[in-house]
């Protein structure tokens, strides 16, 4: 602490032995009140001093847990002000001092209307706790915390910077078009933050963001939200970013969304921009969701999406887009509004000519709304290759929610299972001229339109084929792999069946039980090599199985020369 000493000054220490009145000398260790050239020390005592008249002193030191209340009277510190405690004021006082911005709290407690901040615009920690209304007339900075625990703050479009925490509770902050930069944690969960067209920038490491929890898709907690480069921010509160008229999400640091938590962004106009920069990441076990109310506006991802679930939710948008990029967890494409038919087109962001749609988890096409509406994901316009761990179309428990995938001529690499759920003939994969590799199981409980596609089962282990499917070309050339068909099912191969194992590592064709399954070949006889077959009926035409094993219970159309 730097001290300024004036010749003839005396240091007075407050003891509050009689009352809280600054003007009563009995409350001071010198037995009299300090004058304009004297220094005052306010320690932690029972009776904190309260001014009773306008006061001027030289140096003022408020020690830890000590407090001084100006109570509406003017106050001048002509020397050094050192604050490790609390300076209280209403906000109407004439205050002249050089603020200690290294420590201490300045607390506004007034009940009136104030058009500026009486103690200036730079603080260590500043708090507004009265019932009054304060309107900024300049940018405000706090090297530590910014607290609003009562009354109303109008930013008047001036910016606020808090290197520590930013808290709004039991109060209202009208943000206007301000930029609020926060180095600590954000908590507006118990107050009202009117976001207007403001921008909140989070810059801290290992900090949290806790707004009022969203009550639905239409409520907004932030207009523009930026996670700055180097920042690591975690939220366990569901909240919305942006409005129907604008708002942007910019991730240059790391935003971690906790399990059971969802961060929603609105996509209704061109200014609803969602950008993940090269140093940015959306992470965590929660969900990041884009509400698409109009369509046509891209997520720009130059960073990492590792969040457990990423969602596109369409509402009142007859068409929208799915951005081709890498999603580190699950990708859910869904629909919010009943009686609405939506089409989502897979496409690349502007300037991107190479990205594929890569989903390291499960890709799901799943309308949330009921009433027999249809959600279509169309890849036939841009024919972008798709890689996913699993692919699910439709709802596993509700056959009135319909999903459809139009494949175009792209390549599809499904490293796990492909499932078309029962949708009363409305859930569909339209394969067009696409080429598929499937490593896991294939379940078709509704509609697969093969057209001229090729389905290849690859990967080690067993693939179980459930339901009745008409394939065009069906291929397995992975030696030693097993295809298990549901007993009683019928698989139709309208083009060519290609099965090629090796000696000692035949491709195994099995039934799910000691009962037959059917393979139907309307396009003519087939020839396969190095297979081991059991419980199979070849229908319409024969299959010649060269260098193969008749495992028994096959019909006469299986030929083993």
C-alpha angles and dihedrals in degrees: 000000000000116000128204112204124197121202110259095019121140126205114234123195119204117228101166090214093154109024145321095275114122089200095060109093090203087074092061128075090232092057092238139068119271115252133219094279095044132096124233131205120196112196129182105285137148096254110050114203121260122192118240096183142011108295138195125190137161109236125008125196120184107191126212111299090006121123141195123198116203090193094199099312126121116259132192128188106189095182131032125335113204115182125187091148134037134307111196126197139158096229100246096082125113100240126184118180142110104257120236101232095176100070146351138058129272109199125195110205105166129132099207136082115276126189096193141014111268095210095048133255104285123077145151095227121354126188133186108204108152130089094253134107120247122192118194120231096184142019112291127215134186120187087204127013136354113205132182110184100153143016127014132301121201111193093199084211092296116136127250125208122189118177088193132036126332113211132178115182133157088355145074131252115192102202103188111177094328128138112229115195116193125189095181132037127314121225122171094143095117099038142048119268109185099200097191104167096325130138123226115199118193113201106164132105122238091004133138137229117212117172127165105294114258114255094199143333094288099058117090127207099175133021099196118010123185127185101201126223110281093017120127111197128176128195131189093177125090110234143159130237123204135006137240088276102045149309133149137222116208121182115190095145129033124297111191116196113201125229112282092018128111132198112202128197126193120232107189106118136026092261091062090097122176113192131174107189126208093271093042132104136178104208143160141077095285135081134274110200133189113206105207110201098160111012134218100084120113138224106229110211119185092146135045132303106195099146113132094244131020117188138193109200116190120205124172090342112122088196136016142156139258111208115231105232139110117290110193096203133022123329117209120188108195147157131234108192128069122232091023127121113210132185121199116196120208107228143149126254118257111289093014113117102161114041120115127202101262121178115181090192130032124323109213130185101198128153113212095198122081133210097092098291123161130226115195126193107200120198095161094094099058101014095215117180115250128210121183139156092227135000121211125181119191133355121308093213106027121057092189093072110082131200130180134187120200106197107191115189097315129124118251120201111187109182094188134016133343115206130180106190125212110276101160090265093313102096108084148167109204101197098190107177096330128139118225137194115190121185099179137039128323118216121179113180095156133013133345113173106199102187104166098328129136121225115195123185110211138161130069124290132031129326115200115210112205128184130014116300133177107212127187102209117002118192139181119169098156106117114232095016120137127219112197116196123200109254111257094018124129122220117189120201107196094181127023132334110212117188117163123167130156135250107285091008100067122168106255121221111195142169122234088238141004091291134089133263126199132242111190123197113188092167098065142276119334134214125207133175134219100000133148110213134191135171095000130145115201107204135197093003140026131261118214109207108197120198088002142134125244100214092185141258093065122136126247094265088073106090120196106185 
